[in-house]
Amino acid sequence: MILSVVDQTPVRDGDSAGNALRDTIELAAVVEKLGYQRYWLAEHHSIPNFAGTSPEILIGQVAARTNTIRVGSGGVMLPHYSSFKVAENFRLLEALFPGRIDLGIGRAPGSDQVA
């Protein structure tokens, strides 16, 4: 059986985004030891209860802390970014962690009108 995790990096009530990010990195290390194959990191904006706004940065942290599990974005909201820059970011991650990086993309059905 192939198992994966999709992590939205939730911030618990009364806790901080920093602790949520550390929990995400620690959870990835734990599930790798349990034999999971992939660890997906979600991208959310303007939602105070989710700390995962930049999966490509968090992917680097998770991949550095683990050894074999594949790590990916589930997914990058492509309409918010330059496609070229996203491709370059993930090419760099793949160079640092060969064979372990996955790029998932989404179309961002809504965006923050204030921004």
C-alpha positions in Angstrom: 0.0 0.0 0.0 1.3 3.5 -0.9 0.5 6.1 1.7 0.8 9.9 1.5 0.0 12.9 3.7 -1.5 16.2 2.6 -0.6 18.8 5.3 -2.2 22.2 5.4 0.0 23.3 8.3 -2.9 24.1 10.7 -2.3 26.5 13.5 -4.0 25.3 16.7 -6.0 27.8 18.7 -3.7 29.8 20.9 -0.6 28.6 19.1 1.7 30.3 16.7 2.4 29.8 13.0 6.1 29.1 13.9 5.0 26.1 16.0 2.7 24.9 13.3 5.5 25.0 10.8 7.8 23.1 13.2 5.0 20.5 13.7 4.7 20.0 10.0 8.4 19.4 9.6 8.4 17.0 12.6 5.3 15.1 11.3 7.0 14.6 7.9 10.0 13.0 9.7 7.7 10.7 11.7 5.6 9.5 8.7 8.8 8.9 6.7 9.9 6.5 9.5 6.4 4.8 9.3 7.0 4.1 5.5 4.9 6.8 3.9 5.9 7.6 0.3 4.9 11.2 -0.2 4.3 14.4 1.9 2.2 17.0 0.2 2.2 20.6 1.4 -0.8 22.8 0.8 -0.8 26.5 -0.1 -3.4 28.7 1.6 -3.6 32.5 1.8 -5.5 34.9 4.1 -6.6 32.1 6.4 -5.2 32.7 9.9 -5.6 29.0 10.9 -3.2 27.8 8.2 0.5 28.7 8.2 1.4 27.1 4.8 1.5 30.1 2.4 4.7 29.1 0.6 5.0 25.4 -0.2 8.2 25.7 -2.0 10.0 27.1 1.0 8.5 24.5 3.4 9.3 21.8 0.9 13.0 22.6 1.2 12.8 22.5 5.0 10.9 19.2 5.0 13.2 17.6 2.4 16.3 18.7 4.4 14.9 17.0 7.6 14.0 13.8 5.8 15.9 11.3 3.6 13.7 9.3 1.3 10.1 10.5 1.4 9.0 12.5 -1.7 7.9 16.0 -0.9 5.6 18.1 -3.0 3.2 21.0 -3.3 -0.4 20.2 -3.3 -0.5 22.6 -5.0 1.0 25.9 -6.0 -1.8 28.3 -7.1 -0.2 29.1 -10.5 -2.3 32.1 -11.4 -0.7 34.0 -8.6 2.8 33.5 -9.9 5.1 33.6 -12.9 5.1 30.0 -14.3 8.8 30.5 -15.2 9.7 31.3 -11.6 7.7 28.4 -10.2 9.5 26.0 -12.6 12.9 27.4 -11.6 12.1 27.1 -7.9 11.2 23.5 -8.3 14.1 22.8 -10.6 16.4 24.1 -7.8 14.6 21.9 -5.2 15.0 18.9 -7.5 18.7 19.7 -7.8 19.1 19.8 -4.0 16.9 16.7 -3.4 17.1 14.5 -6.5 14.1 12.3 -7.2 12.2 13.5 -4.2 10.4 16.7 -5.3 6.8 16.8 -6.8 5.1 19.9 -8.2 1.4 20.0 -8.0 -0.4 23.1 -9.3 -3.9 24.6 -8.9 -5.8 27.4 -10.5 -6.7 29.5 -7.4 -10.4 29.9 -7.7 -10.4 33.0 -5.5 -7.9 35.5 -4.5 -7.6 38.2 -1.9 -9.2 41.3 -3.5 -7.3 43.6 -1.0 -4.0 42.4 -2.4 
